[in-house]
């Protein structure tokens, strides 16, 4: 929790508001508004909560509901309303909205006191509680193949007495158990808010004559003569409310079971991921020690010793990386401007990622604060614009570039422009699909203000100081005439270096990547940011080590075109991440064109950013390595 977040305390009988959020589906990936389906609405109409920028971008639409809850007040088969769900299912006829939503596996996401609803599912043998993805709108029967609506819910709320206040209580757990009950009823002619119909075949919890009253349970539903409610025609919606005291669970730790997903993923899985990553780093570091350190010592000894008279007479030809000393720091042969811009953007994404993970580790970006993570990423990216401008300017000046205004403009409008353009297309697609992912026009204006009035000036500010600095100094001079590069062995070709350069960093982080994708696309919680910070460092170290290794081999082969090669060697990690996204996509059971565009489009955008971030790490580590080794030898 953020410092300063105050808990709500309730006295017995106080109203506890139940709010509804967007409905989500792992089949379509398109969230929809709760009231898009003909569900019961409050008498005065649903009212939207005030939402932050992150909530709007995440597609959250938190609204009021007609469910009435009162602290510590048990409720039995409360009637909500009679809703007409539309025509029944028949061959050749288009199904109604509710049937479509059920078949697309949509889930309700309800909220009580900022606490998301857990879902309890019961059958003949087991009771399962899930703390993510909400609870399903309905189900499809395996025998009849028809869709059935969950028109009754058991709302179970745990509370904890407040130690500092008398007769005050706080909500610490919120669980919903959905049921499908076919109520035969006659509408109530009298105007009543609580009794909207007379139930002709009441189950035990709805039978007013039964004393004492009992809450709805699995036995009542499976009694002889009972049927589930088809998702069509006029349907009576009802609910029970159960209150239970929990003295062990405190308000401050009520989110723990959500963030750990009730220990569905044991911590040892993440430790295995860390161990796997550390082994890869150890192997790579061992290779660097064995190959680089040993060979470099031999090279330094050979290059720096004085030649004897016999060697001078024989005029022995030198070989190895010293031969390219007059070309090694020559600007890249292909588009120095583009490389400078890509490295600047990569540095910006690197700083944003690092700060976001650090703030998450400190607990400032808890899922309890909805939209905070997305908003933090966006604002930190905007504020790191000066880093992009500075790095681009320093590199471009080092490359002796003359089009510095164009370089700064491309930095300010290149990657952000691509991102915003794709985001706008996805927004139009979401509008066409009727999804809550469609961002309001005012939110788009806020994004444009962040881009043009904050990010862009910061890029120019950083670029100004970057160009004011001296160009990066190199330990050797560059000749006027480029040296001819000999034929290269097959294993120094671009396909091989990309394949090997990307697989090791990807192997170091793919386990955590699975959980991150699950949190983004499967509506699961991810809150092991301590593990993520470790894996993030391991990813950067692995990218740096593999790039330096290939850089050394390349220079030994007398190939001095290392700028772009270093960028692509480390950046190829993103290609493996994109290929892995195809494997992960099978878990989503998606079938619509919009889902394919949404998933693979956004994954391509993420991998583009990852490519530039890792590429910048590769260029920076190779530059440092090359400066170090060429400063250590004597040049005649």
C-alpha positions as MATLAB code, in Angstrom:
seq = 'XXXXXXXXXXXXXXXXXXXXXXXXXXXXXXXXXXXXXXXXXXXXXXXXXXXXXXXXXXXXXXXXXXXXXXXXXXXXXXXXXXXXXXXXXXXXXXXXXXXXXXXXXXXXXXXXXXXXXXXXXXXXXXXXXXXXXXXXXXXXXXXXXXXXXXXXXXXXXXXXXXXXXXXXXXXXXXXXXXXXXXXXXXXXXXXXXXXXXXXXXXXXXXXXXXXXXXXXXXXXXXXXXXXXXXXXXXXXXXXXXXXXXXXXXXXXXXXXXXXXXXXXXXXXXXXXXXXXXXXXXXXXXXXXXXXXXXXXXXXXXXXXXXXXXXXXXXXXXXXXXXXXXXXXXXXXXXXXXXXXXXXXXXXXXXXXXXXXXXXXXXXXXXXXXXXXXXXXXXXXXXXXXXXXXXXXXXXXXXXXXXXXXXXXXXXXXXXXXXXXXXXXXXXXXXXXXXXXXXXXXXXXXXXXXXXXXXXXXXXXXXXXXXXXXXXXXXXXXXXXXXXXXXXXXXXXXXXXXXXXXXXXXXXXXXXXXXXXXXXXXXXXXXXXXXXXXXXXXXXXXXXXXXXXXXXXXXXXXXXXXXXXXXXXXXXXXXXXXXXXXXXXXXXXXXXXXXXXXXXXXXXXXXXXXXXXXXXXXXXXXXXXXXXXXXXXXXXX';
ca = [
       0.000    0.000    0.000;
       1.009    3.562   -0.644;
       1.780    5.602    2.444;
      -1.260    7.634    3.396;
      -3.922    5.211    2.105;
      -6.614    5.179    4.779;
      -8.733    2.079    5.400;
     -12.519    2.371    5.484;
     -14.194    1.338    8.746;
     -17.878    0.372    8.961;
     -20.281    0.197   11.898;
     -22.862   -2.593   12.045;
     -25.643   -1.865    9.559;
     -23.564    0.619    7.491;
     -23.915    0.366    3.715;
     -21.008   -1.428    2.028;
     -20.917   -0.560   -1.670;
     -20.487   -3.303   -4.260;
     -19.137   -1.988   -7.579;
     -18.801   -3.689  -10.934;
     -15.823   -3.444  -13.288;
     -15.246   -4.460  -16.912;
     -15.916   -8.065  -17.946;
     -12.837   -9.866  -19.244;
     -12.184  -12.883  -21.442;
      -8.986  -14.783  -22.246;
     -10.603  -15.844  -25.532;
     -11.182  -12.399  -27.024;
      -8.764  -10.227  -24.945;
     -11.380   -7.485  -25.424;
     -12.929   -6.325  -22.118;
     -16.533   -5.098  -22.297;
     -18.642   -2.873  -20.075;
     -20.723   -4.721  -17.447;
     -23.924   -2.945  -18.461;
     -23.437   -3.799  -22.135;
     -25.303   -6.991  -21.206;
     -28.922   -6.712  -19.936;
     -28.013   -7.085  -16.268;
     -29.826   -5.395  -13.387;
     -28.867   -1.720  -13.005;
     -29.377    0.668  -10.042;
     -32.776    2.474  -10.060;
     -31.066    5.816  -10.741;
     -28.785    4.294  -13.388;
     -25.126    3.230  -13.067;
     -22.638    5.900  -12.003;
     -19.018    5.816  -13.113;
     -16.241    6.029  -10.514;
     -13.509    8.614  -10.908;
     -10.660    6.826  -12.656;
      -6.988    7.642  -13.148;
      -5.131    7.572  -16.466;
      -3.800    4.055  -15.859;
      -7.297    2.671  -15.253;
      -8.608    4.208  -18.491;
      -5.672    2.783  -20.484;
      -6.171   -0.657  -18.876;
      -9.847   -0.633  -19.914;
     -11.207   -0.475  -16.350;
     -14.760    0.881  -16.069;
     -15.772    0.822  -12.394;
     -19.491    1.578  -11.910;
     -22.135    1.385   -9.200;
     -24.377   -1.683   -8.859;
     -27.880   -2.427   -7.501;
     -26.566   -4.926   -4.920;
     -27.301   -3.725   -1.356;
     -24.909   -4.874    1.361;
     -25.018   -3.851    5.037;
     -22.188   -4.575    7.469;
     -22.815   -7.789    9.493;
     -26.368   -8.123    8.081;
     -27.111  -11.594    6.712;
     -29.305  -11.623    3.592;
     -31.168  -14.589    2.107;
     -32.304  -14.845   -1.522;
     -32.657  -11.088   -1.974;
     -34.406  -10.294   -5.248;
     -32.652   -7.866   -7.560;
     -34.738   -7.532  -10.722;
     -36.294   -9.402  -13.629;
     -34.159   -9.032  -16.770;
     -35.036  -10.045  -20.317;
     -31.948  -11.704  -21.754;
     -33.343  -12.137  -25.269;
     -34.389  -14.984  -27.494;
     -33.508  -18.584  -26.775;
     -30.863  -20.625  -28.547;
     -31.995  -22.360  -31.703;
     -30.304  -23.631  -34.828;
     -29.978  -20.974  -37.518;
     -30.794  -18.062  -35.183;
     -28.204  -15.587  -33.960;
     -27.596  -16.030  -30.193;
     -28.372  -13.186  -27.798;
     -25.662  -11.001  -26.197;
     -25.505  -13.005  -22.961;
     -25.094  -16.348  -24.759;
     -22.286  -14.848  -26.858;
     -20.549  -13.564  -23.711;
     -20.856  -16.966  -21.982;
     -19.505  -18.841  -24.994;
     -16.601  -16.365  -25.191;
     -15.822  -17.183  -21.531;
     -16.399  -13.685  -20.127;
     -15.894  -13.174  -16.391;
     -17.419  -10.623  -14.018;
     -15.032   -8.524  -11.941;
     -16.728   -7.085   -8.850;
     -15.225   -4.874   -6.166;
     -16.086   -4.315   -2.491;
     -14.039   -1.721   -0.570;
     -11.391   -1.756   -3.341;
     -11.027   -5.536   -2.937;
     -11.481   -7.684   -6.055;
     -13.896  -10.606   -5.921;
     -12.461  -14.073   -5.508;
     -14.406  -16.854   -7.229;
     -15.642  -19.974   -5.427;
     -16.643  -22.928   -7.616;
     -18.378  -25.943   -6.066;
     -19.215  -29.416   -7.383;
     -20.059  -32.824   -5.923;
     -16.576  -33.419   -4.512;
     -14.557  -30.190   -4.291;
     -14.754  -26.477   -3.519;
     -12.198  -24.373   -5.422;
     -11.432  -20.703   -4.740;
      -9.584  -18.579   -7.327;
      -8.255  -15.124   -6.528;
      -7.834  -13.901  -10.093;
      -9.936  -13.471  -13.253;
     -13.213  -12.894  -11.337;
     -16.128  -15.329  -11.729;
     -17.787  -16.554  -14.953;
     -20.976  -14.957  -16.346;
     -22.326  -18.462  -16.988;
     -21.369  -21.866  -18.322;
     -22.008  -24.155  -21.299;
     -23.422  -27.547  -20.343;
     -21.390  -30.436  -21.756;
     -24.463  -32.598  -22.514;
     -27.031  -30.098  -23.844;
     -24.389  -27.728  -25.322;
     -26.573  -24.821  -24.207;
     -25.461  -21.693  -22.348;
     -26.709  -21.136  -18.782;
     -26.573  -17.874  -16.807;
     -25.356  -17.488  -13.237;
     -28.425  -15.610  -11.988;
     -27.748  -16.140   -8.267;
     -24.605  -15.298   -6.276;
     -23.548  -16.032   -2.716;
     -21.588  -12.980   -1.609;
     -19.287  -14.001    1.234;
     -17.476  -11.218    3.102;
     -14.961  -11.544    5.922;
     -14.423   -8.634    8.293;
     -11.881   -7.779   10.959;
     -12.733   -5.749   14.083;
     -10.760   -2.482   14.320;
      -8.433   -2.517   17.329;
      -8.342    1.269   17.699;
     -12.113    1.868   17.375;
     -15.026    0.225   19.169;
     -17.788   -1.460   17.155;
     -16.040   -0.721   13.868;
     -15.118   -3.315   11.240;
     -13.027   -3.532    8.068;
     -13.532   -5.746    5.009;
     -10.630   -8.196    4.572;
     -11.952  -10.820    2.133;
     -14.572  -10.799   -0.636;
     -15.678  -14.034   -2.334;
     -18.468  -14.675   -4.836;
     -19.952  -18.141   -5.408;
     -22.128  -18.091   -8.555;
     -25.105  -20.419   -9.127;
     -27.569  -20.993  -11.913;
     -31.140  -21.460  -10.565;
     -34.286  -21.621  -12.653;
     -36.838  -19.598  -10.665;
     -40.450  -20.067  -11.759;
     -42.032  -16.746  -10.799;
     -44.843  -14.297  -11.244;
     -43.937  -10.583  -11.383;
     -45.032   -8.619   -8.329;
     -47.783   -6.164   -9.277;
     -47.057   -3.972   -6.259;
     -44.252   -1.404   -6.455;
     -41.566   -2.870   -4.168;
     -37.782   -2.480   -4.240;
     -37.040   -5.715   -2.399;
     -39.671   -8.151   -3.730;
     -39.965   -7.961   -7.513;
     -41.584  -11.370   -8.025;
     -43.387  -14.209   -6.288;
     -41.249  -17.373   -6.627;
     -43.482  -20.393   -7.309;
     -40.797  -23.055   -6.753;
     -38.539  -21.558   -4.061;
     -35.356  -23.295   -3.041;
     -34.610  -23.521    0.701;
     -32.955  -20.076    0.931;
     -35.858  -18.399   -0.928;
     -38.606  -20.043    1.137;
     -39.818  -17.401    3.612;
     -41.698  -20.009    5.679;
     -38.540  -21.967    6.449;
     -37.127  -21.283    9.917;
     -34.291  -20.826   10.557;
     -33.299  -19.415    7.149;
     -30.441  -21.111    5.319;
     -28.065  -19.763    2.714;
     -28.068  -21.173   -0.792;
     -25.821  -24.220   -1.150;
     -24.944  -26.959   -3.630;
     -27.494  -29.442   -2.179;
     -30.402  -27.034   -2.826;
     -29.400  -26.716   -6.481;
     -28.990  -30.437   -7.070;
     -32.249  -31.443   -5.374;
     -34.696  -33.494   -7.520;
     -36.639  -31.370  -10.019;
     -34.126  -28.503   -9.993;
     -32.800  -27.080  -13.285;
     -30.217  -24.481  -14.270;
     -31.410  -21.199  -15.801;
     -30.905  -20.920  -19.575;
     -29.415  -17.621  -20.755;
     -32.606  -16.473  -22.482;
     -36.044  -15.049  -21.790;
     -37.067  -13.357  -18.537;
     -34.742  -14.227  -15.661;
     -35.013  -13.398  -11.959;
     -31.683  -12.362  -10.396;
     -31.146  -13.072   -6.674;
     -28.312  -13.025   -4.155;
     -27.317  -14.085   -0.621;
     -24.914  -12.179    1.649;
     -22.852  -13.962    4.299;
     -20.643  -12.226    6.883;
     -17.866  -13.965    8.825;
     -15.412  -12.550   11.363;
     -11.706  -13.195   10.793;
      -9.537  -12.069   13.707;
      -6.315  -13.430   12.155;
      -6.458  -11.548    8.853;
      -5.604   -7.861    9.201;
      -6.585   -5.118    6.768;
      -2.952   -4.352    5.818;
      -2.365   -7.935    4.629;
      -5.720   -8.585    2.938;
      -4.167   -8.362   -0.562;
      -1.479  -10.946    0.204;
      -3.557  -13.933   -0.925;
      -4.296  -12.167   -4.235;
      -0.679  -11.216   -4.922;
       0.522  -14.742   -4.145;
      -2.526  -16.097   -6.068;
      -3.171  -18.319   -3.024;
       0.271  -19.875   -3.586;
      -0.837  -21.265   -6.947;
       2.752  -20.618   -8.115;
       5.212  -21.653   -5.381;
       8.173  -19.362   -4.677;
      10.511  -22.235   -5.581;
       9.460  -21.827   -9.237;
      10.887  -18.303   -9.189;
      13.984  -19.514   -7.333;
      14.410  -22.154  -10.039;
      14.189  -19.350  -12.603;
      16.885  -17.364  -10.749;
      19.103  -20.456  -10.420;
      18.685  -21.237  -14.104;
      19.651  -17.641  -14.961;
      22.657  -17.643  -12.627;
      23.948  -20.868  -14.206;
      23.783  -19.236  -17.662;
      25.600  -16.160  -16.329;
      28.236  -18.351  -14.647;
      28.835  -20.312  -17.872;
      29.108  -17.108  -19.893;
      31.409  -15.491  -17.343;
      33.554  -18.639  -17.355;
      33.816  -18.454  -21.142;
      34.829  -14.804  -20.951;
      37.482  -15.546  -18.321;
      38.767  -18.568  -20.247;
      38.753  -16.980  -23.702;
      39.014  -13.238  -23.312;
      41.245  -12.816  -20.271;
      43.731  -15.512  -21.314;
      43.831  -14.426  -24.961;
      43.969  -10.728  -24.140;
      46.929  -11.222  -21.795;
      48.737  -13.077  -24.561;
      47.789  -10.363  -27.074;
      48.923   -7.543  -24.781;
      52.244   -9.299  -24.166;
      52.759   -9.835  -27.912;
      51.717   -6.344  -29.004;
      53.600   -4.421  -26.299;
      56.966   -6.191  -26.238;
      59.868   -4.701  -28.239;
      60.696   -6.565  -31.389;
      64.222   -8.077  -31.585;
      66.610   -7.284  -34.460;
      65.984  -10.703  -35.985;
      62.189  -10.163  -35.941;
      62.643   -6.707  -37.486;
      64.869   -8.194  -40.187;
      62.329  -10.923  -40.918;
      59.603   -8.249  -40.827;
      57.108  -10.632  -39.300;
      53.569   -9.664  -40.181;
      51.300   -8.823  -37.281;
      47.896  -10.392  -36.971;
      44.813  -10.079  -34.770;
      42.731   -7.201  -33.513;
      45.629   -4.722  -33.297;
      45.623   -4.494  -37.097;
      42.257   -2.676  -37.077;
      43.372    0.005  -34.577;
      43.089    2.710  -37.231;
      39.521    1.657  -38.149;
      37.965    0.240  -34.998;
      36.332    3.537  -33.963;
      35.262    4.520  -37.470;
      31.564    5.600  -37.483;
      29.104    2.888  -38.575;
      28.935    2.392  -42.332;
      25.111    2.258  -42.296;
      23.020    5.197  -40.975;
      24.886    6.521  -37.919;
      21.808    8.684  -37.237;
      19.509    5.673  -36.931;
      21.927    3.861  -34.588;
      22.277    6.946  -32.369;
      18.475    7.348  -32.187;
      17.922    3.622  -31.471;
      20.532    3.696  -28.676;
      18.984    6.865  -27.215;
      15.513    5.308  -27.184;
      16.954    2.079  -25.744;
      18.607    4.029  -22.911;
      15.269    5.759  -22.208;
      13.416    2.412  -22.016;
      16.208    0.953  -19.848;
      15.911    3.776  -17.281;
      12.103    3.574  -17.314;
      12.128   -0.219  -16.789;
      14.679   -0.073  -13.978;
      12.861    2.695  -12.063;
       9.450    1.016  -12.512;
      10.740   -2.285  -11.098;
      12.452   -0.492   -8.197;
       9.283    1.456   -7.270;
       7.300   -1.803   -7.533;
       9.789   -3.540   -5.218;
       9.280   -0.747   -2.675;
       5.508   -1.376   -2.734;
       4.471    1.895   -4.381;
       2.798    0.183   -7.355;
       0.580   -2.380   -5.646;
      -2.339   -3.885   -7.635;
      -4.500   -2.513   -4.798;
      -3.857    0.873   -6.405;
      -5.504    0.156   -9.767;
      -3.812    1.624  -12.836;
      -0.732    2.702  -10.840;
       1.741    0.415  -12.649;
       0.629    1.479  -16.133;
       0.596    5.148  -15.152;
       4.074    4.881  -13.562;
       5.505    3.277  -16.712;
       4.014    6.004  -18.907;
       5.117    8.930  -16.729;
       8.626    7.535  -16.173;
       9.023    6.979  -19.929;
       7.989   10.595  -20.562;
      10.292   11.960  -17.841;
      13.244    9.912  -19.156;
      13.017   11.786  -22.479;
      16.136   13.775  -21.511;
      18.130   10.499  -21.347;
      17.125    9.656  -24.931;
      18.092   13.143  -26.136;
      21.442   13.130  -24.306;
      22.557    9.639  -25.419;
      21.503   10.273  -29.027;
      23.371   13.602  -29.107;
      26.597   12.229  -27.575;
      26.696    9.256  -29.951;
      25.753   11.258  -33.043;
      28.402   13.873  -32.269;
      30.949   11.062  -31.823;
      29.911    9.730  -35.254;
      30.681   13.238  -36.652;
      27.055   13.609  -37.754;
      25.923   16.967  -39.135;
      22.118   16.556  -39.112;
      21.776   17.009  -35.343;
      18.337   18.661  -35.588;
      17.002   15.722  -37.600;
      18.508   13.248  -35.116;
      16.797   14.990  -32.189;
      13.463   15.153  -34.041;
      13.584   11.439  -34.881;
      14.355   10.664  -31.220;
      11.414   12.769  -30.015;
       8.877   11.521  -32.590;
      10.190    8.154  -33.866;
       9.381    5.387  -31.396;
       6.675    7.425  -29.570;
       5.065    8.108  -32.966;
       5.079    4.428  -33.940;
       3.660    3.506  -30.523;
       0.930    6.151  -30.591;
      -0.006    5.313  -34.195;
      -0.452    1.631  -33.363;
      -2.266    2.504  -30.130;
      -4.693    4.701  -32.109;
      -5.381    1.862  -34.587;
      -6.029   -0.497  -31.656;
      -8.368    2.127  -30.193;
     -10.377    2.205  -33.435;
     -10.476   -1.617  -33.405;
     -11.704   -1.582  -29.769;
     -14.433    0.940  -30.686;
     -15.512   -1.367  -33.516;
     -15.633   -4.327  -31.099;
     -17.500   -2.294  -28.438;
     -14.719   -2.918  -25.915;
     -13.822   -0.848  -22.844;
     -10.258   -0.884  -24.224;
     -11.501    2.008  -26.371;
      -9.886    5.025  -24.693;
     -12.006    8.208  -24.393;
     -11.008   11.215  -26.512;
     -10.042   13.206  -23.398;
      -7.545   10.493  -22.395;
      -5.996   10.603  -25.888;
      -5.608   14.366  -25.439;
      -3.820   13.767  -22.115;
      -1.424   11.360  -23.867;
      -0.726   13.947  -26.588;
      -0.042   16.602  -23.937;
       2.411   14.240  -22.185;
       4.123   13.574  -25.509;
       4.307   17.040  -27.064;
       4.494   19.287  -23.995;
       6.633   17.189  -21.629;
       8.483   14.363  -23.406;
       9.518   16.291  -26.547;
      10.922   19.361  -24.687;
      12.844   16.982  -22.385;
      14.358   15.210  -25.423;
      15.535   18.561  -26.829;
      16.800   19.574  -23.370;
      18.891   16.391  -23.100;
      20.101   16.736  -26.697;
      21.223   20.335  -26.041;
      23.501   19.215  -23.198;
      24.622   16.179  -25.209;
      25.819   18.344  -28.103;
      27.479   20.764  -25.661;
      29.647   17.908  -24.375;
      32.826   16.887  -26.149;
      32.599   13.854  -28.425;
      33.582   10.545  -26.846;
      37.399   10.348  -26.894;
      39.056    7.254  -28.317;
      42.540    5.951  -27.397;
      43.586    5.559  -31.062;
      43.265    7.735  -34.174;
      41.136    6.770  -37.157;
      42.773    6.700  -40.600;
      41.316    8.443  -43.643;
      41.236    5.323  -45.816;
      39.195    2.357  -44.551;
      41.015   -0.947  -44.281;
      39.842   -3.811  -46.461;
      38.044   -6.511  -44.472;
      39.131  -10.099  -45.259;
      36.623  -12.880  -45.940;
      34.837  -13.860  -42.727;
      34.234  -17.434  -41.489;
      30.606  -18.656  -41.583;
      30.205  -18.523  -37.822;
      30.884  -14.772  -37.820;
      27.955  -14.157  -40.186;
      24.940  -12.153  -39.039;
      22.455  -15.110  -38.897;
      24.711  -17.133  -36.581;
      25.547  -14.248  -34.233;
      21.872  -13.256  -34.010;
      20.829  -16.833  -33.249;
      23.453  -17.410  -30.538;
      23.482  -13.841  -29.225;
      19.775  -13.883  -28.380;
      19.223  -17.397  -27.073;
      21.345  -17.111  -23.913;
      19.796  -13.879  -22.560;
      16.347  -15.256  -23.451;
      17.143  -18.502  -21.646;
      18.068  -16.471  -18.576;
      14.667  -14.798  -18.332;
      12.033  -16.952  -20.063;
      10.521  -18.381  -16.836;
       9.713  -14.900  -15.484;
       8.543  -13.943  -18.987;
       5.847  -16.648  -18.747;
       4.453  -15.100  -15.540;
       4.616  -11.576  -16.978;
       2.644  -12.665  -20.061;
       0.129  -14.389  -17.782;
      -0.388  -11.144  -15.849;
      -0.832   -9.109  -19.045;
      -3.033  -11.462  -21.076;
      -4.582  -13.861  -18.515;
      -5.590  -11.259  -15.869;
      -3.369  -12.871  -13.255;
      -1.517  -10.959  -10.548;
       2.266  -10.516  -10.747;
       3.927   -9.122   -7.662;
       7.314  -10.841   -7.281;
       9.194   -7.718   -8.317;
      12.192   -8.656   -6.169;
      12.701  -11.724   -8.374;
      12.061   -9.585  -11.444;
      14.764   -7.075  -10.448;
      17.289   -9.915  -10.132;
      16.277  -11.365  -13.502;
      16.440   -7.868  -15.048;
      20.069   -7.462  -13.918;
      20.886  -10.980  -15.108;
      19.373  -10.164  -18.531;
      21.519   -7.021  -18.859;
      24.704   -8.817  -17.716;
      24.071  -11.709  -20.121;
      23.464   -9.321  -23.049;
      26.678   -7.433  -22.231;
      28.799  -10.581  -21.884;
      27.630  -12.315  -25.059;
      28.070   -9.089  -27.048;
      31.617   -8.504  -25.777;
      32.516  -12.117  -26.622;
      31.306  -11.805  -30.231;
      32.872   -8.335  -30.487;
      36.288   -9.810  -29.602;
      35.914  -12.638  -32.140;
      34.889  -10.106  -34.777;
      37.899   -7.850  -34.152;
      40.224  -10.871  -34.213;
      38.810  -11.642  -37.670;
      39.853   -8.060  -38.627;
      36.223   -6.937  -39.050;
      35.779   -3.480  -37.496;
      32.072   -3.051  -38.335;
      31.073   -3.742  -34.765;
      28.608   -0.910  -33.984;
      25.507   -2.358  -35.642;
      26.632   -5.940  -35.011;
      26.820   -5.303  -31.243;
      23.408   -3.617  -31.309;
      21.786   -6.522  -33.163;
      23.579   -9.310  -31.235;
      22.174   -8.149  -27.891;
      18.871   -6.963  -29.378;
      18.164  -10.379  -30.923;
      16.897  -11.416  -27.470;
      13.684   -9.614  -28.465;
      13.311  -11.879  -31.516;
      13.245  -14.932  -29.235;
      10.696  -13.218  -26.990;
       8.475  -12.611  -30.041;
       8.846  -16.219  -31.209;
       7.962  -17.363  -27.679;
       4.801  -15.221  -27.797;
       3.553  -17.496  -30.619;
       3.979  -20.511  -28.327;
       2.231  -18.738  -25.444;
      -0.672  -17.656  -27.682;
      -1.973  -21.248  -27.756;
      -3.043  -20.889  -24.098;
      -5.461  -18.059  -24.893;
      -7.891  -20.108  -27.049;
      -8.373  -16.992  -29.179;
     -10.153  -17.243  -32.513;
     -11.188  -13.759  -33.720;
      -9.192  -11.568  -36.120;
      -9.283   -8.655  -33.647;
      -7.631  -10.823  -30.973;
      -4.813  -11.817  -33.323;
      -4.158   -8.188  -34.278;
      -4.314   -7.031  -30.639;
      -2.007   -9.739  -29.264;
       0.641   -9.946  -31.971;
       0.574   -6.186  -32.605;
       1.227   -5.252  -28.991;
       3.800   -8.049  -28.595;
       5.650   -6.724  -31.676;
       5.626   -3.236  -30.143;
       6.981   -4.543  -26.811;
       9.690   -6.566  -28.569;
      10.695   -3.521  -30.605;
      11.285   -1.611  -27.367;
      13.120   -4.607  -25.855;
      15.325   -4.850  -28.975;
      16.436   -1.232  -28.581;
      16.978   -1.566  -24.827;
      19.154   -4.682  -25.135;
      20.821   -3.212  -28.247;
      21.881   -0.139  -26.278;
      23.377   -2.395  -23.589;
      25.293   -4.281  -26.313;
      26.689   -1.106  -27.912;
      27.649    0.426  -24.536;
      29.443   -2.729  -23.334;
      31.314   -3.218  -26.654;
      32.324    0.449  -26.718;
      33.713    0.216  -23.177;
      35.527   -3.051  -23.996;
      37.078   -1.700  -27.203;
      38.230    1.526  -25.554;
      39.806   -0.487  -22.741;
      41.760   -2.968  -24.856;
      43.027   -0.430  -27.417;
      44.122    1.886  -24.614;
      46.250   -0.959  -23.232;
      48.541   -1.447  -26.252;
      51.302    0.631  -27.848;
      50.528    1.887  -31.325;
      53.540    2.674  -33.556;
];
